[in-house]
Amino acid sequence: MESKKKNEKYKCIHCGYIYDPEKGCPKNQIKPGTPFESTPETYLCPQCKSKKAGFELLR
Ligand SMILES: [Zn+2]
């Protein structure tokens, strides 16, 4: 089976916010179905405004 990378969730290490690709992120104008890796570099955590680098893959 192929791994479905696009469905992987990412967690903000600063506040615990979970980015769910199936939901996207309305505050960042991210449409549902967008993999975290495809979000713009300007993406900021909607809760604590942490940069994308502050997210880690949720396992
Ligand atoms: Zn955060």
N, CA, C, O and the ligand as a Tripos MOL2 file, in Angstrom:
@<TRIPOS>MOLECULE
protein
  237   235    60     0     0
PROTEIN
NO_CHARGES

@<TRIPOS>ATOM
      1 N           0.8230   -1.2190    0.0000 N.3       1 MET1
      2 CA          0.0000    0.0000    0.0000 C.3       1 MET1
      3 C           0.8570    1.2700    0.0000 C.2       1 MET1
      4 O           1.8750    1.3540    0.6880 O.2       1 MET1
      5 N           0.4330    2.2190   -0.7630 N.am      2 GLU2
      6 CA          1.1510    3.4890   -0.7730 C.3       2 GLU2
      7 C           0.7860    4.3060    0.4550 C.2       2 GLU2
      8 O          -0.3510    4.2820    0.9260 O.2       2 GLU2
      9 N           1.7570    5.0150    0.9520 N.am      3 SER3
     10 CA          1.4550    5.8860    2.0970 C.3       3 SER3
     11 C           0.7550    7.1430    1.5980 C.2       3 SER3
     12 O           1.1780    7.7610    0.6210 O.2       3 SER3
     13 N          -0.3020    7.5010    2.2730 N.am      4 LYS4
     14 CA         -1.0580    8.6840    1.8690 C.3       4 LYS4
     15 C          -0.5170    9.9210    2.5730 C.2       4 LYS4
     16 O          -1.0790   10.4040    3.5550 O.2       4 LYS4
     17 N           0.5790   10.4080    2.0420 N.am      5 LYS5
     18 CA          1.2250   11.5360    2.6890 C.3       5 LYS5
     19 C           0.3400   12.7660    2.7740 C.2       5 LYS5
     20 O           0.4290   13.5480    3.7210 O.2       5 LYS5
     21 N          -0.5070   12.9240    1.7830 N.am      6 LYS6
     22 CA         -1.3160   14.1400    1.7510 C.3       6 LYS6
     23 C          -2.3230   14.2040    2.8860 C.2       6 LYS6
     24 O          -2.8840   15.2600    3.1780 O.2       6 LYS6
     25 N          -2.5440   13.0590    3.5220 N.am      7 ASN7
     26 CA         -3.5050   13.0570    4.6200 C.3       7 ASN7
     27 C          -2.8380   13.1740    5.9890 C.2       7 ASN7
     28 O          -3.4980   13.0780    7.0230 O.2       7 ASN7
     29 N          -1.5290   13.3820    5.9810 N.am      8 GLU8
     30 CA         -0.8260   13.4480    7.2560 C.3       8 GLU8
     31 C          -1.1330   14.7510    7.9880 C.2       8 GLU8
     32 O          -1.1960   15.8260    7.3920 O.2       8 GLU8
     33 N          -1.3160   14.6190    9.2750 N.am      9 LYS9
     34 CA         -1.5940   15.7940   10.0970 C.3       9 LYS9
     35 C          -0.3000   16.3280   10.6950 C.2       9 LYS9
     36 O           0.6450   15.5840   10.9540 O.2       9 LYS9
     37 N          -0.2880   17.6210   10.9010 N.am     10 TYR10
     38 CA          0.8770   18.2540   11.5150 C.3      10 TYR10
     39 C           0.4600   18.9890   12.7750 C.2      10 TYR10
     40 O          -0.6310   19.5530   12.8550 O.2      10 TYR10
     41 N           1.3440   18.9730   13.7500 N.am     11 LYS11
     42 CA          1.0410   19.6120   15.0250 C.3      11 LYS11
     43 C           1.9890   20.7710   15.2870 C.2      11 LYS11
     44 O           3.1950   20.6780   15.0560 O.2      11 LYS11
     45 N           1.4140   21.8660   15.7740 N.am     12 CYS12
     46 CA          2.2230   22.9990   16.2040 C.3      12 CYS12
     47 C           2.8790   22.6350   17.5340 C.2      12 CYS12
     48 O           2.2000   22.3230   18.5120 O.2      12 CYS12
     49 N           4.2180   22.6800   17.5520 N.am     13 ILE13
     50 CA          4.9170   22.2640   18.7740 C.3      13 ILE13
     51 C           4.7950   23.3000   19.8770 C.2      13 ILE13
     52 O           5.1380   23.0300   21.0280 O.2      13 ILE13
     53 N           4.3090   24.4810   19.5330 N.am     14 HIS14
     54 CA          4.2270   25.5440   20.5300 C.3      14 HIS14
     55 C           2.9020   25.5600   21.2820 C.2      14 HIS14
     56 O           2.8660   25.8160   22.4860 O.2      14 HIS14
     57 N           1.8190   25.2860   20.5690 N.am     15 CYS15
     58 CA          0.5140   25.3730   21.2380 C.3      15 CYS15
     59 C          -0.3210   24.1040   21.0940 C.2      15 CYS15
     60 O          -1.3620   23.9650   21.7360 O.2      15 CYS15
     61 N           0.1370   23.1750   20.2470 N.am     16 GLY16
     62 CA         -0.5900   21.9220   20.1180 C.3      16 GLY16
     63 C          -1.6720   21.9250   19.0600 C.2      16 GLY16
     64 O          -2.4080   20.9500   18.9140 O.2      16 GLY16
     65 N          -1.7720   23.0230   18.3180 N.am     17 TYR17
     66 CA         -2.7660   23.0770   17.2400 C.3      17 TYR17
     67 C          -2.4730   21.9980   16.2050 C.2      17 TYR17
     68 O          -1.3210   21.7780   15.8320 O.2      17 TYR17
     69 N          -3.5250   21.3280   15.7460 N.am     18 ILE18
     70 CA         -3.3630   20.2810   14.7400 C.3      18 ILE18
     71 C          -3.8350   20.7890   13.3820 C.2      18 ILE18
     72 O          -4.9730   21.2360   13.2390 O.2      18 ILE18
     73 N          -2.9510   20.7160   12.3860 N.am     19 TYR19
     74 CA         -3.3660   21.0140   11.0170 C.3      19 TYR19
     75 C          -3.8770   19.7340   10.3880 C.2      19 TYR19
     76 O          -3.1350   18.7650   10.2370 O.2      19 TYR19
     77 N          -5.1540   19.7370   10.0220 N.am     20 ASP20
     78 CA         -5.7630   18.5800    9.3850 C.3      20 ASP20
     79 C          -5.9850   18.8810    7.9070 C.2      20 ASP20
     80 O          -6.8010   19.7400    7.5730 O.2      20 ASP20
     81 N          -5.2700   18.1850    7.0110 N.am     21 PRO21
     82 CA         -5.3840   18.4550    5.5660 C.3      21 PRO21
     83 C          -6.8110   18.3220    5.0430 C.2      21 PRO21
     84 O          -7.1840   18.9770    4.0710 O.2      21 PRO21
     85 N          -7.6000   17.4810    5.6840 N.am     22 GLU22
     86 CA         -8.9710   17.2910    5.2230 C.3      22 GLU22
     87 C          -9.8220   18.5290    5.5010 C.2      22 GLU22
     88 O         -10.8150   18.7770    4.8190 O.2      22 GLU22
     89 N          -9.4260   19.2920    6.4970 N.am     23 LYS23
     90 CA        -10.1820   20.4970    6.8460 C.3      23 LYS23
     91 C          -9.5490   21.7700    6.3190 C.2      23 LYS23
     92 O         -10.2320   22.7750    6.1220 O.2      23 LYS23
     93 N          -8.2200   21.7280    6.0860 N.am     24 GLY24
     94 CA         -7.5280   22.9370    5.6910 C.3      24 GLY24
     95 C          -7.4500   23.8990    6.8570 C.2      24 GLY24
     96 O          -7.4860   23.4890    8.0170 O.2      24 GLY24
     97 N          -7.3440   25.1730    6.5470 N.am     25 CYS25
     98 CA         -7.2580   26.1750    7.6060 C.3      25 CYS25
     99 C          -7.8720   27.4810    7.1150 C.2      25 CYS25
    100 O          -7.1910   28.2770    6.4670 O.2      25 CYS25
    101 N          -9.1510   27.7110    7.4140 N.am     26 PRO26
    102 CA         -9.8640   28.8910    6.9280 C.3      26 PRO26
    103 C          -9.1590   30.2120    7.2580 C.2      26 PRO26
    104 O          -9.1840   31.1490    6.4610 O.2      26 PRO26
    105 N          -8.5330   30.2800    8.4340 N.am     27 LYS27
    106 CA         -7.8690   31.5280    8.8310 C.3      27 LYS27
    107 C          -6.6830   31.8620    7.9420 C.2      27 LYS27
    108 O          -6.2880   33.0220    7.8310 O.2      27 LYS27
    109 N          -6.1170   30.8380    7.3060 N.am     28 ASN28
    110 CA         -4.9970   31.0600    6.3910 C.3      28 ASN28
    111 C          -5.4310   30.9140    4.9400 C.2      28 ASN28
    112 O          -4.6020   30.8450    4.0320 O.2      28 ASN28
    113 N          -6.7460   30.8670    4.7370 N.am     29 GLN29
    114 CA         -7.3070   30.6710    3.3900 C.3      29 GLN29
    115 C          -6.7820   29.3930    2.7420 C.2      29 GLN29
    116 O          -6.5390   29.3450    1.5360 O.2      29 GLN29
    117 N          -6.6110   28.3600    3.5660 N.am     30 ILE30
    118 CA         -6.2060   27.0610    3.0430 C.3      30 ILE30
    119 C          -7.4580   26.2180    2.8360 C.2      30 ILE30
    120 O          -8.2280   25.9880    3.7680 O.2      30 ILE30
    121 N          -7.6470   25.7660    1.6170 N.am     31 LYS31
    122 CA         -8.8440   24.9850    1.3070 C.3      31 LYS31
    123 C          -8.7240   23.5580    1.8280 C.2      31 LYS31
    124 O          -7.6230   23.0150    1.9240 O.2      31 LYS31
    125 N          -9.8560   22.9580    2.1620 N.am     32 PRO32
    126 CA         -9.8440   21.5470    2.5720 C.3      32 PRO32
    127 C          -9.2120   20.6770    1.4890 C.2      32 PRO32
    128 O          -9.4380   20.8900    0.2980 O.2      32 PRO32
    129 N          -8.4170   19.6920    1.9150 N.am     33 GLY33
    130 CA         -7.7650   18.8080    0.9650 C.3      33 GLY33
    131 C          -6.3490   19.2420    0.6170 C.2      33 GLY33
    132 O          -5.7110   18.6340   -0.2430 O.2      33 GLY33
    133 N          -5.8520   20.2760    1.2660 N.am     34 THR34
    134 CA         -4.5000   20.7640    1.0020 C.3      34 THR34
    135 C          -3.4920   20.1270    1.9580 C.2      34 THR34
    136 O          -3.5910   20.3030    3.1730 O.2      34 THR34
    137 N          -2.5230   19.3850    1.4140 N.am     35 PRO35
    138 CA         -1.4790   18.8230    2.2950 C.3      35 PRO35
    139 C          -0.6950   19.9330    2.9820 C.2      35 PRO35
    140 O          -0.5210   21.0180    2.4270 O.2      35 PRO35
    141 N          -0.2280   19.6540    4.1900 N.am     36 PHE36
    142 CA          0.5090   20.7020    4.9100 C.3      36 PHE36
    143 C           1.7120   21.1900    4.1170 C.2      36 PHE36
    144 O           2.0390   22.3760    4.1300 O.2      36 PHE36
    145 N           2.3630   20.2640    3.4290 N.am     37 GLU37
    146 CA          3.5540   20.6280    2.6630 C.3      37 GLU37
    147 C           3.2300   21.5850    1.5140 C.2      37 GLU37
    148 O           4.1130   22.2680    0.9950 O.2      37 GLU37
    149 N           1.9610   21.6250    1.1260 N.am     38 SER38
    150 CA          1.5650   22.4960    0.0200 C.3      38 SER38
    151 C           1.0810   23.8610    0.4950 C.2      38 SER38
    152 O           0.7540   24.7210   -0.3230 O.2      38 SER38
    153 N           1.0330   24.0610    1.7830 N.am     39 THR39
    154 CA          0.6280   25.3820    2.2700 C.3      39 THR39
    155 C           1.7570   26.3660    2.0000 C.2      39 THR39
    156 O           2.9220   25.9750    1.9450 O.2      39 THR39
    157 N           1.4190   27.6430    1.8320 N.am     40 PRO40
    158 CA          2.4660   28.6340    1.5200 C.3      40 PRO40
    159 C           3.4510   28.8140    2.6720 C.2      40 PRO40
    160 O           3.1360   28.5290    3.8280 O.2      40 PRO40
    161 N           4.6370   29.2880    2.3400 N.am     41 GLU41
    162 CA          5.6630   29.5090    3.3610 C.3      41 GLU41
    163 C           5.2270   30.5670    4.3710 C.2      41 GLU41
    164 O           5.7960   30.6810    5.4570 O.2      41 GLU41
    165 N           4.2230   31.3260    3.9990 N.am     42 THR42
    166 CA          3.7300   32.3870    4.8780 C.3      42 THR42
    167 C           2.7180   31.8500    5.8850 C.2      42 THR42
    168 O           2.1720   32.6010    6.6930 O.2      42 THR42
    169 N           2.4780   30.5630    5.8260 N.am     43 TYR43
    170 CA          1.5100   29.9550    6.7420 C.3      43 TYR43
    171 C           1.9010   30.2140    8.1910 C.2      43 TYR43
    172 O           3.0560   30.0510    8.5840 O.2      43 TYR43
    173 N           0.9000   30.6230    8.9770 N.am     44 LEU44
    174 CA          1.1300   30.8330   10.4060 C.3      44 LEU44
    175 C           0.0870   30.0650   11.1980 C.2      44 LEU44
    176 O          -1.0710   29.9660   10.7900 O.2      44 LEU44
    177 N           0.5050   29.5270   12.3250 N.am     45 CYS45
    178 CA         -0.4360   28.8340   13.1900 C.3      45 CYS45
    179 C          -1.5740   29.7860   13.5600 C.2      45 CYS45
    180 O          -1.3250   30.8960   14.0300 O.2      45 CYS45
    181 N          -2.8230   29.3560   13.3510 N.am     46 PRO46
    182 CA         -3.9670   30.2310   13.6310 C.3      46 PRO46
    183 C          -4.1340   30.5360   15.1200 C.2      46 PRO46
    184 O          -4.8310   31.4820   15.4880 O.2      46 PRO46
    185 N          -3.5040   29.7490   15.9580 N.am     47 GLN47
    186 CA         -3.6520   29.9570   17.3960 C.3      47 GLN47
    187 C          -2.5270   30.7880   18.0110 C.2      47 GLN47
    188 O          -2.7790   31.6820   18.8200 O.2      47 GLN47
    189 N          -1.2780   30.4880   17.6230 N.am     48 CYS48
    190 CA         -0.1590   31.1890   18.2690 C.3      48 CYS48
    191 C           0.7440   31.9120   17.2730 C.2      48 CYS48
    192 O           1.7610   32.4930   17.6510 O.2      48 CYS48
    193 N           0.3570   31.8690   15.9790 N.am     49 LYS49
    194 CA          1.1090   32.5550   14.9300 C.3      49 LYS49
    195 C           2.5350   32.0460   14.7710 C.2      49 LYS49
    196 O           3.4170   32.7790   14.3230 O.2      49 LYS49
    197 N           2.7530   30.8040   15.1350 N.am     50 SER50
    198 CA          4.0630   30.1890   14.9150 C.3      50 SER50
    199 C           4.2540   29.9390   13.4250 C.2      50 SER50
    200 O           3.2910   29.6940   12.6970 O.2      50 SER50
    201 N           5.4940   30.0020   12.9830 N.am     51 LYS51
    202 CA          5.7710   29.7460   11.5740 C.3      51 LYS51
    203 C           5.6740   28.2570   11.2600 C.2      51 LYS51
    204 O           5.6120   27.4060   12.1470 O.2      51 LYS51
    205 N           5.6620   27.9850    9.9630 N.am     52 LYS52
    206 CA          5.5290   26.6220    9.4730 C.3      52 LYS52
    207 C           6.6060   25.7000   10.0620 C.2      52 LYS52
    208 O           6.3550   24.5180   10.2960 O.2      52 LYS52
    209 N           7.7780   26.2360   10.2940 N.am     53 ALA53
    210 CA          8.8880   25.4480   10.8260 C.3      53 ALA53
    211 C           8.5800   24.9490   12.2420 C.2      53 ALA53
    212 O           9.2270   24.0330   12.7500 O.2      53 ALA53
    213 N           7.5800   25.5750   12.8640 N.am     54 GLY54
    214 CA          7.2240   25.1630   14.2180 C.3      54 GLY54
    215 C           6.2370   24.0100   14.2560 C.2      54 GLY54
    216 O           5.6870   23.6800   15.3060 O.2      54 GLY54
    217 N           6.0230   23.4060   13.1060 N.am     55 PHE55
    218 CA          5.1090   22.2570   13.0400 C.3      55 PHE55
    219 C           5.8890   20.9710   12.8510 C.2      55 PHE55
    220 O           6.9280   20.9420   12.1910 O.2      55 PHE55
    221 N           5.3750   19.9260   13.4340 N.am     56 GLU56
    222 CA          5.9890   18.6120   13.2390 C.3      56 GLU56
    223 C           4.9230   17.6070   12.8320 C.2      56 GLU56
    224 O           3.7410   17.7620   13.1380 O.2      56 GLU56
    225 N           5.3780   16.5690   12.1310 N.am     57 LEU57
    226 CA          4.4670   15.5360   11.6830 C.3      57 LEU57
    227 C           3.8400   14.8280   12.8660 C.2      57 LEU57
    228 O           4.5340   14.4100   13.7930 O.2      57 LEU57
    229 N           2.5390   14.6980   12.8300 N.am     58 LEU58
    230 CA          1.8330   14.0150   13.9080 C.3      58 LEU58
    231 C           1.7820   12.5260   13.5890 C.2      58 LEU58
    232 O           1.2400   12.1240   12.5590 O.2      58 LEU58
    233 N           2.3440   11.7160   14.4680 N.am     59 ARG59
    234 CA          2.3830   10.2730   14.2330 C.3      59 ARG59
    235 C           1.3920    9.5380   15.1140 C.2      59 ARG59
    236 O           1.2950    8.3120   15.0440 O.2      59 ARG59
    237 ZN          0.5430   27.1660   17.4420 Zn       60 ZN60
@<TRIPOS>BOND
     1     1     2 1
     2     2     3 1
     3     3     4 2
     4     3     5 am
     5     5     6 1
     6     6     7 1
     7     7     8 2
     8     7     9 am
     9     9    10 1
    10    10    11 1
    11    11    12 2
    12    11    13 am
    13    13    14 1
    14    14    15 1
    15    15    16 2
    16    15    17 am
    17    17    18 1
    18    18    19 1
    19    19    20 2
    20    19    21 am
    21    21    22 1
    22    22    23 1
    23    23    24 2
    24    23    25 am
    25    25    26 1
    26    26    27 1
    27    27    28 2
    28    27    29 am
    29    29    30 1
    30    30    31 1
    31    31    32 2
    32    31    33 am
    33    33    34 1
    34    34    35 1
    35    35    36 2
    36    35    37 am
    37    37    38 1
    38    38    39 1
    39    39    40 2
    40    39    41 am
    41    41    42 1
    42    42    43 1
    43    43    44 2
    44    43    45 am
    45    45    46 1
    46    46    47 1
    47    47    48 2
    48    47    49 am
    49    49    50 1
    50    50    51 1
    51    51    52 2
    52    51    53 am
    53    53    54 1
    54    54    55 1
    55    55    56 2
    56    55    57 am
    57    57    58 1
    58    58    59 1
    59    59    60 2
    60    59    61 am
    61    61    62 1
    62    62    63 1
    63    63    64 2
    64    63    65 am
    65    65    66 1
    66    66    67 1
    67    67    68 2
    68    67    69 am
    69    69    70 1
    70    70    71 1
    71    71    72 2
    72    71    73 am
    73    73    74 1
    74    74    75 1
    75    75    76 2
    76    75    77 am
    77    77    78 1
    78    78    79 1
    79    79    80 2
    80    79    81 am
    81    81    82 1
    82    82    83 1
    83    83    84 2
    84    83    85 am
    85    85    86 1
    86    86    87 1
    87    87    88 2
    88    87    89 am
    89    89    90 1
    90    90    91 1
    91    91    92 2
    92    91    93 am
    93    93    94 1
    94    94    95 1
    95    95    96 2
    96    95    97 am
    97    97    98 1
    98    98    99 1
    99    99   100 2
   100    99   101 am
   101   101   102 1
   102   102   103 1
   103   103   104 2
   104   103   105 am
   105   105   106 1
   106   106   107 1
   107   107   108 2
   108   107   109 am
   109   109   110 1
   110   110   111 1
   111   111   112 2
   112   111   113 am
   113   113   114 1
   114   114   115 1
   115   115   116 2
   116   115   117 am
   117   117   118 1
   118   118   119 1
   119   119   120 2
   120   119   121 am
   121   121   122 1
   122   122   123 1
   123   123   124 2
   124   123   125 am
   125   125   126 1
   126   126   127 1
   127   127   128 2
   128   127   129 am
   129   129   130 1
   130   130   131 1
   131   131   132 2
   132   131   133 am
   133   133   134 1
   134   134   135 1
   135   135   136 2
   136   135   137 am
   137   137   138 1
   138   138   139 1
   139   139   140 2
   140   139   141 am
   141   141   142 1
   142   142   143 1
   143   143   144 2
   144   143   145 am
   145   145   146 1
   146   146   147 1
   147   147   148 2
   148   147   149 am
   149   149   150 1
   150   150   151 1
   151   151   152 2
   152   151   153 am
   153   153   154 1
   154   154   155 1
   155   155   156 2
   156   155   157 am
   157   157   158 1
   158   158   159 1
   159   159   160 2
   160   159   161 am
   161   161   162 1
   162   162   163 1
   163   163   164 2
   164   163   165 am
   165   165   166 1
   166   166   167 1
   167   167   168 2
   168   167   169 am
   169   169   170 1
   170   170   171 1
   171   171   172 2
   172   171   173 am
   173   173   174 1
   174   174   175 1
   175   175   176 2
   176   175   177 am
   177   177   178 1
   178   178   179 1
   179   179   180 2
   180   179   181 am
   181   181   182 1
   182   182   183 1
   183   183   184 2
   184   183   185 am
   185   185   186 1
   186   186   187 1
   187   187   188 2
   188   187   189 am
   189   189   190 1
   190   190   191 1
   191   191   192 2
   192   191   193 am
   193   193   194 1
   194   194   195 1
   195   195   196 2
   196   195   197 am
   197   197   198 1
   198   198   199 1
   199   199   200 2
   200   199   201 am
   201   201   202 1
   202   202   203 1
   203   203   204 2
   204   203   205 am
   205   205   206 1
   206   206   207 1
   207   207   208 2
   208   207   209 am
   209   209   210 1
   210   210   211 1
   211   211   212 2
   212   211   213 am
   213   213   214 1
   214   214   215 1
   215   215   216 2
   216   215   217 am
   217   217   218 1
   218   218   219 1
   219   219   220 2
   220   219   221 am
   221   221   222 1
   222   222   223 1
   223   223   224 2
   224   223   225 am
   225   225   226 1
   226   226   227 1
   227   227   228 2
   228   227   229 am
   229   229   230 1
   230   230   231 1
   231   231   232 2
   232   231   233 am
   233   233   234 1
   234   234   235 1
   235   235   236 2
@<TRIPOS>SUBSTRUCTURE
     1 MET1         2 RESIDUE 1 A MET
     2 GLU2         6 RESIDUE 1 A GLU
     3 SER3        10 RESIDUE 1 A SER
     4 LYS4        14 RESIDUE 1 A LYS
     5 LYS5        18 RESIDUE 1 A LYS
     6 LYS6        22 RESIDUE 1 A LYS
     7 ASN7        26 RESIDUE 1 A ASN
     8 GLU8        30 RESIDUE 1 A GLU
     9 LYS9        34 RESIDUE 1 A LYS
    10 TYR10       38 RESIDUE 1 A TYR
    11 LYS11       42 RESIDUE 1 A LYS
    12 CYS12       46 RESIDUE 1 A CYS
    13 ILE13       50 RESIDUE 1 A ILE
    14 HIS14       54 RESIDUE 1 A HIS
    15 CYS15       58 RESIDUE 1 A CYS
    16 GLY16       62 RESIDUE 1 A GLY
    17 TYR17       66 RESIDUE 1 A TYR
    18 ILE18       70 RESIDUE 1 A ILE
    19 TYR19       74 RESIDUE 1 A TYR
    20 ASP20       78 RESIDUE 1 A ASP
    21 PRO21       82 RESIDUE 1 A PRO
    22 GLU22       86 RESIDUE 1 A GLU
    23 LYS23       90 RESIDUE 1 A LYS
    24 GLY24       94 RESIDUE 1 A GLY
    25 CYS25       98 RESIDUE 1 A CYS
    26 PRO26      102 RESIDUE 1 A PRO
    27 LYS27      106 RESIDUE 1 A LYS
    28 ASN28      110 RESIDUE 1 A ASN
    29 GLN29      114 RESIDUE 1 A GLN
    30 ILE30      118 RESIDUE 1 A ILE
    31 LYS31      122 RESIDUE 1 A LYS
    32 PRO32      126 RESIDUE 1 A PRO
    33 GLY33      130 RESIDUE 1 A GLY
    34 THR34      134 RESIDUE 1 A THR
    35 PRO35      138 RESIDUE 1 A PRO
    36 PHE36      142 RESIDUE 1 A PHE
    37 GLU37      146 RESIDUE 1 A GLU
    38 SER38      150 RESIDUE 1 A SER
    39 THR39      154 RESIDUE 1 A THR
    40 PRO40      158 RESIDUE 1 A PRO
    41 GLU41      162 RESIDUE 1 A GLU
    42 THR42      166 RESIDUE 1 A THR
    43 TYR43      170 RESIDUE 1 A TYR
    44 LEU44      174 RESIDUE 1 A LEU
    45 CYS45      178 RESIDUE 1 A CYS
    46 PRO46      182 RESIDUE 1 A PRO
    47 GLN47      186 RESIDUE 1 A GLN
    48 CYS48      190 RESIDUE 1 A CYS
    49 LYS49      194 RESIDUE 1 A LYS
    50 SER50      198 RESIDUE 1 A SER
    51 LYS51      202 RESIDUE 1 A LYS
    52 LYS52      206 RESIDUE 1 A LYS
    53 ALA53      210 RESIDUE 1 A ALA
    54 GLY54      214 RESIDUE 1 A GLY
    55 PHE55      218 RESIDUE 1 A PHE
    56 GLU56      222 RESIDUE 1 A GLU
    57 LEU57      226 RESIDUE 1 A LEU
    58 LEU58      230 RESIDUE 1 A LEU
    59 ARG59      234 RESIDUE 1 A ARG
    60 ZN60       237 GROUP 0 **** ****
